[in-house]
Amino acid sequence: MDTCFASLTGNNYFPDPNDDIMDSLFKQYEHVIVESLISSFGLDFLIKDQHGGDVDTIHNVRVMDSKRKDFDSEMSYKSTANQQAYENRGTYDNYSYHGGSVAYRETTHNARKDFNEKGQWITDAYTNDKIGINKALPNEKRAQLDHVISAKNIHDDRGRVLAGVNGVDLANSPDNLRFTNMHLNNNMKDKNIPDYIKWCEENPEKVNWNGQKGSPLPADVKEKMMSEYSRAQKAADAKINQAYYTSKAFRTDTAKAAGTVGIQMGIRQAVGLIFTEVWFAVQDEFDHVQHPFDLSDFLVSIGNGIKKGFANAKSKYREILNKFKDGAIAGILSSLTTTICNIFFTTAKNVVKLIRQSYASLVEAAKILFINPENFPYGERMRATAKILASGASVVVGTIVSDAIGKTGINTIPILNEIVPTFCGTLVTGILTCTLLYYLDRSESMNKLVSVLNTLPTLSTEVDYYKKQAVYFEHYAAELMQIDLEKFKEETTMYTELADSISTAKDQNELNKLLKNAVKTIGIEIPWGDDFNAFMNDKSKVLRFE
């Protein structure tokens, strides 16, 4: 099996149009289908996908609160340390969040001082009425400091505890303290604003926001209260998010989760390749079983096939390492992506699996597309990349089908609730993989497109050209290395001196003399001897140059 069968099938494989279409199809793609099914369905037990990913996020721990509208009963803490921190947060202490807070007391003291000494009235944050801090004032005019996000809500906020933010400090920050009249503040008690508005609608006879019990809460007051609440919540969330997502704990958990999933994915991909080798080795042994059928021969064939399969896998250790590396990269990227997604929304278990499988295909496709280890022409590289993505897409669709069937009535039937969804997902994946890959090889339009793309000049073709030139230079350099360098220098010096003396000759006689000396120095035999004229007049002589 090649490093990437799906990418190599179109390189040197040309199916016979006269062959049976199914025989030709499975002959070409049996390896990639089997490996895909073994890895995606048979070995997924090696990876534990979790609802909400593998790292606790502010969003995910908050949806575990049963009082929230977006309560998620499937969500759980990923870290036992984070769970224990929440369970050990302590009971809510009203005094600590009010009179025991320096910020709370100072805010109240400064407002009272301004009112008593300067006559500076306070604007009610919710009703826009003028209120002041003085016991002589009626309750509807008497100001009281309110926590926009209730102190109890902040104390019990799972996100705040996860981030390790001090509840008293957060509750009494300037963004969360606003003055309102005593009637409204006492009527709210420890309710959060959204909860208080809902309570007013459900208990109209108990509403007392202005000293007139039973008076409904005006729409403009509701709007102002919700506006203040949204602003305060946004400010609190910013502090909590910054504290947690820049913390060492979050970085450590994220790195640990990414590393774990990376190793699991790497093992899955590598083991998938090994099992595929074993499968085809056993299949090859079956083809050699003698007829009539004998059980002992059959069992021996299985044993021999398994041994041969592991031997084949052992000889391809480099391919197995590459599979592990590609799987590890895909696992790390999918874990990081899942963690980022869960910062904003919850990823279901099947979504985590889809992200993971998508990255497995994308990493392999990117390797073919950008690195091109097999030196495909541009068109074949595009086809190989398309095959990888098609195989990955088929697995994703199969996973979706498996999950959809698992949510039907079949999930109430023991044993079948696991077998049927897996079988259907595997079947869909196999059929789609066969169909898409066969189309990419046998489609006339696809082959024409690949042929056109193969003619386009690309950076890789230029690189290949210079690689060939480099090989030529290596051969030429090897020949040069066989030359006697010292002798070459002596000859070069001699020729240079002869050329200089010849170029400075004053007349023909001196030139003639220099040329004769040069011939003797070089060691050239003169065919006419010492007298050229006598040689030429003798008809028996033959002029030869050696």
N, C-alpha and C positions, 0 to 999 in steps of 0.2 A: 504493500500500500504506500502511495506517495505521500509526501508531506501534506499536501492538500489535494485530495482526489478530485474534488469538485472543480478546482482551478485547473487541473491537468487534463481532464477528460476531453476538453475541446482542443488540446494542443496537437496531439498526434493520433487521435482516434477519429476514424471516419466510418460510420456505420454503413453497411451495405443496404441500399434502398430496397433490394429484393428480399432481405431477411424479414421474418415475421416481426411485426412492429413491437410486440410485447417482449419477445426474446431479445431483440436488439436493444430495446429500452433498458431492461433489467441487466443485460450484460454490461452496459455502460455505467449504470448508476447504482448498482447493488451495493457497492462499498459505501458510498456516501449516505445512502438511505439507512443501511444497517447501523453505521456509526452514529448517525443523527438520532435514530430511535433508541439505541442503547444509551447514549449520553443523556438525551433529554428526558426519557421516561424510565429507563431501567436503572439509571444511576443518580437520579435526582434525590434519592434518600440520603446521599452524602451531604446535601446542603439543606439546612433548616431555614426556610423562608418564614419570616414572621410578619404578622399583621402590624403595619406601622414601621417596618424596617428593623434594624438592629441597634439603633441608638435612640435614647430618650431625647425628645425635643419638647420645647415649651408647649407647642400646639398639642402634641400627642398626650402629654400627661394631663393637660387640662380637660380633654374630652373624656377622661375617666371619671369626672365629677358627674354623678347621676342627676344633679339639679340643672345641668346645662341642657339647652335645646339640642346641641349637637353631641349629646352623650353617646359614647361608643362602648358597648358592652364587651366587645372583643379586644379592646385595648388593654395592655398591661405594661408594667414597668419592665424595661430591658435590663436594668441594673438593680440588683438587690440593695446596693448601697443607697441609691436614690430613693427606693421604696422605703427603706428604714429611716432615712432622713425625714421623709414626710410623716411617717407614723410617729416619730419622736419629736415632732415640732412643738408639742405641748398644747395645753388648752388655752383658749382665748381669754386674755385678762383685760377687761375693759379699762381699768385704771392705767395700765402700762401704756395703752394707746391714747389716753386722754390726759389726765392730770399728771401722769408720770412722765410725759414727754416734754422736754425743754422747749422744743419748737412749737408745740401746741400751746403751752403756757405763755410763751413770749408773744406769739401772734395775738392771743386774746388780750394780754396786758397792753400791748402797743395800741390796739384798737380802742380799748377803754380809755387810755390816757389821752388819745387824740379827741375822743368824744367829750370827755369831762373837762379837759383844759382848753381845747380849741373849738369845741362845739361841732366837730367834724362828724357828720352822719355817714352811715355805711349804706351802700346799695345792696339790697337783698339779691343774691346771685341767681335766685330762681324766679322771684316775683317782680323784681325791679323796684320794689317799694323802699322808702328810706327807713332805716332802722338804726338803733343805737344801743350801746351797752350801758344800761343803768337799771337798777332794780326797781326804780320808781315807774318805769315804763310798763305799759300793758304787754302781755306775752306776744301779741301780734306785731308789736313795735320793738320788742326786745331782741337784740341780736344774739345769736349763738353760733359757735364755730362748728361747721359740719365737715365730715370726711366725704368728699364727693364719691369716691369709691369707698364703701364702708370698711371700717377698720377690721371687722370680723372677716369680711370677704378677702381682704389682703392677707390676713393671718392664715386663712385656710386655702389660699391660692397655691395649687400644686406647682405652677410655673415659677412663682416667687421662691418657693422652697427649693425647687430644682436649681435655680440660679444662685442660691445662697445669699439672697438679698435680705437685709434686716427689715422685718415687717414694720416695726415702729417708725423707723426712718423713712420708709417708702410711704406709709400712710400719712405721715405728717410733713411731707415735702410741700413746698409752696404750691405745686401744681395740683395738689389734692385737698387743699384747705380753702373753704369758701364759707362766708357768713350767710345765714338765712334766719328767718324769724323763729322764735322758740316753739311756737305751735307746730310748724312744719317739721322742724328737726325732731321734736319729741314724737310726732306721729310716725316718722320714718323708723325710729329706733335704730336697729342694726341692719335694716334691710338695704340692699343695693338699690339704686334708683330704678332700674328696669323692673326689679321685683316689687318695689313700692308702687309703681304706676299700675302694675298688674293687680296688686292687692287692692288698690283703690277701686278698680273696676269691678272686682269681685266682692268687695265689702263697702258699698257706698255709704251705708249708715255709720261706719266707723271713721270715715275720712274727716280730718280736722287740720287743714293746712293754714287756716286764717282765723281760728277762734270760733268759727261757725260750724259746729259738728253736723256732718251730713251734707255739707256744701261740696259739690263735685269739683274735682281738680280741673281748672281751666286748660284748654288746649294749648294756649301760649305758655302756660307754666310747665306743662309736660314737655313741650318742645325745648324750652330753655333748660330744663333739668337734663334732658337727654343730650343736648348739645354740650353742657358742662361735663356730663359723664363720659361722652365720647372723647372729648379733649383730654380729660384726666387719664382715661384708660390708655390712650395713645402715648401719653407721656410716661406712664408707668411701664407699659410694654416695652418702650424704647430702652428704659433703664434695665429692665429684666433681661431683654434680649442681648443687650450689650454685655451685661455681666456674665451671662451663661455662654454665649457663642464665642466669646473671646477668652473663656476660661481654659485652664489646663485640663480640667476634668473632661470637658467636651472634646477637646483635641485628642486626648488619650483614648476616650471611648470610640471616637470616629476612626482613629488610626487602627485600633484593635479590631473593630468590626470589619474594616476594609481588608486588613491583613488576613483575618479569619476566612472571610468569604473568598478572597483571592486564592488562598491555599486550597479551600474546598473545591473551587471551580477548576483550579489547576489539576487537582487529583482526579476530578470527574472527567476532564478532557483526556488526561493521560490514560486512565483506566479504561475509558471508552475505546481508545485506540488499541490497547492491549486486548480487550475482549473481542474487538472486531477481528483482529488477527487470529485469535483462537477460533472464532466462529468460522472463518473461511478456511482455516486449516482443517477443522473437523469436517466441514462440508466437502473439502477436497478428498479426505479419507473415505467419506461415504461413497464417493464416485467410484472408488476402487474395491468396494465390498463385493465379493463373489456371490453369484446366485447359484442355487437357491439360498434364501436368507438363513443365516445361522446366528443365533443370539450371541454366542461367544465371540464370533468374528466382529459382530456389530459393536460389542463392548470394547474389544481391543482397538477397533478403529477410532472410537471416541477417545480412548486413552492416548493413542498415538497422535490424534489430531490436536489434543490439548497440549501435549508435549511439544509438538511441532509449532503450534501457535505461539507458545511462550518463547520458544527458541527464535522464531521470526521476530517477535516483539523485542527480544533482547538484542538482536542484531541491528535493530532500528532505534537504538537508545537515543540517538540525536533527534529523531522525529518525535519520540515520546517527550523529551525535554522541551522541544519547541511547542508541543501541544500543552504541556504544563505551563510554560511561560505565557503563551497566548491566553490560556484559560485564567491564569492568575491576574493578568492585566485586565481582562474582561470583568473578573470578579471584583477587583479593586474599584474600577470605574463604576460598575453597577451599584456597589455599596455606597460610594460617595454620592452618586446621583440620587439614590433612594433617600439618603440622609437629608440632602438638600431639599428634596420634594416634601419630606415630612416636616420641615420647618414651616411650610405653608399649608399643607393639607395632608391627610392621612392616606398612605398607599396601602391598599388591601394586599393580602397575601399573594393573590394571583397576579396583581400588578407588579409586585416585587419580582416575581418569577419572570414576567414578560420583559422587564427592564434588564434583568440578568441575562436572559437568552438573547435579547437584541444586541447587547454589548458583545456577547461571544461571537456573533456573526459580524458585527461591525469591525472588531479588532482584526479578524481574519481577512475581511475584505480590504481594510485599510493597508494591511501588510502587502497584499497583492497589488493594490492600486498605487501605493507610493514607494514601496521598497522594491517590488517586482523581483523577488529572489530567483524566479525561473527564467528571467529575461524574455518575457513574452513580448511580441509586437504589440503596438498600442491597441489594435482592435481586439486581439485575443485577451489582452489584459482587461479590457472593458467587459468582455464576455465572462471571463473567469470571476471578476468582481460581481457581476450580475448573478452568477450561479451561487456564489456564497450567500448573497443577500436573499436570493430566492429560497435557498435551503433554510436560512434563519427565519424568513417570513412564514414558511410552511410550519415550522415548529411553533411559532407564535400563534398562528391560527389554530393549530392542533391543541395548544394549551387553552385557548379561549373556548374551543368546542368542548374540551374535557371539563372545564370549569362550569360551562353553561349546563351540560348534562348532569353534572354533580349537584346542581341546584334544583333539579326537577324531583319528582316523586321517587326516583330511584335511590335517593339518599336515605330513604327510610328502610331499605331492604338490606339486611346484613350481607356481607361478602360482596354482593353485586354492587353496592354503593361505591366500592373501590375499583372493582374489575371493569365494569361497563364504561365509566368515564375514561379510564386510562386506555381501554381498547379503542374507543371511538376517537380519542385524540390521536392515538398512534396511527390509526387507519387514515384519518384525514391528512396527517402529516406526510405519510408515505405516498398517498395519491397525489397530493399537491407537489411534493418534491419531484416525483417522477414526471408529472405533466410539465412543470415549469422548466426543469432541466432539459427534458427532451425537446421542448420548443426552442430553447436557446441554442441547441445544436442542429436541429433538423429544419428549422424555419428558413425558407428561402430568403425572406426579407432580412432576417437576422444575419444570415451568412453574407448577403450583399453588403450590409452595413459594416460588418466586421472586416470584409475585404477592403472597403473604402477607408476605414479607419487605420488599417494596417499600412496604407500608403502614406499616411500623414507623417511628416517629420516631427519628432518629439525630442525632448531633452535626453531621454534614455537612448534613442537611436544615435544621437551625437556622442553620448558617453560610450556606447558600444563601439563606435568608429574609432574613438581615441584609445579605447582599450586594445583594439586590434593593432593600432599603430604602436602602442606601447610594447606589445608582444614582438612586433617586427624589430623595434629598437633593441629589445633584449637580446634577440638572436644576433643582430649586427654587433652589439657590444661584446657578445660572447666571442665572435670571430675576431674582433679587434684585440681581445685579451690574449689571443694566441700569437700576436706579433711580438718579435724581439725588439723591445723598446730601445735598448742601447744601440743596437745596430741601425734601427730606424733613425735615431738622432744623428749618428755618424754620417749616414747617407744624406740626410737632410742638410747637414753642415757642408758636406762636400759639394753638393749641387748648388747650394747658395753661393759658395766662394767661386765656383766655375762661372755661374751666371754673372756675378759681379765683375770678374776679370774680362769676360767676353764683352760685356756692355761698355767697358772702358778702353777697348782696343782702338789704336790711333789710325791704322791703315789695314789693307788687305793682307799684307805679309804677316803682320803681328797677329791678326785674327786667325790666319791659317795655322800659324804656329800654336796658338792657344787651343784651337780645335783639335790639333793632333795630340797635344798633351792631355787634353780632356779625354780623348778616346783611349789613350793608354792608361790614364788614371782609372777610368771606369772599367777598363778591361774588355773593350769591344775589339773583336777581330776585324781588320780592314781587308776586304776581299781582293783589293787590287794591289796590295803590298805597298812598297815605298814610292813607286813611279806609276802614276795613274795613266799617263799618255802611252807609256810602253805597254802597259796591260791592255789598253783599249785597242792598240794597233795589232796586237797578237790575236789572230782570229781563232786560235785554238783555246784561248782562255774563256772561261765561263764566270760571269759575275753572280755571286751568291751571297745573300745576307742571312746570317744565322742568329 
